[in-house]
Amino acid sequence: MEIAVFSDIHGNYVAFQECLEYALNRKIDTYIFLGDYLGEFSYPQKTMDIIYSMAEKYTCFFVRGNKEDYWINRRADRNCEWKDGNATVGALKHCYAQLTEKDIDFFETLPICREIKLEGAQPLLACHGAPAGNKVKMLPDHAGTKSILEQCEHKYILCGHTHIQCIIEHNGIIAINPGSVGVSLHGAGKAQFMILHQDTQGWSHEFIALDYDKEQVIKEMRESGLEDIAPYWCQVTKHMMLTGTISHGTVLARAVKLCEAERGSCDWCSVPDEYWEQAIAELLIP
């Protein structure tokens, strides 16, 4: 038995199609999706159309990422501090404006964590961040990760969120992160996912990293208007796509810190342009 595991597509349907074509050529008919389906890229409905088609044709298991909570909470107007933000949250607003009620209804059906049982195989625990929360990061050699694994009753955990393709073993538990389809970190700009193989010993993993047409993705950022509404976020996205380094969170955190140093306080969703420009100059421009 082989299973393809995708995480953190973030709306990069071009990379998603490349990964999916590879998996289908391997005759894989079972898929696990670990959340963050949309977020940083143009034409989110193209990603959703692929997801809905996959759900109809193949055996698919889905969990909810933290990005899905943004869309759900925005519709309900719960804790939505970003809806009136400036260009900092332009990508969020651009994506949300194109979602349908069907999309958000679908996201609301998804659990944060789920057990997956397949005949003749050891159970898998699938989550986006960690079993108890989709914003929790499970990082290698991190005390918090070890604590999570010590409390887990499953031998195999599938997790995403960090965009880092890795395997973490502790206390007899194995956590595997397939990396990010849409915008990988420390992945040399490749689209990442993994294939799980069942054998007599349990599950083994095969990490996959593929190149894709980044020029098309960058062109669509400009043509769709995404680059106009989220210029700084798109700069980070393009840099991360091309180099695999420096995450959005890192640049945003630096921009917020610069803003706080001069103004005393700063809302993450409304960072003034000058601090974005300074953070990008420090971190992204040689």
Disulfide bonds with the S-S distance in Angstrom:
none
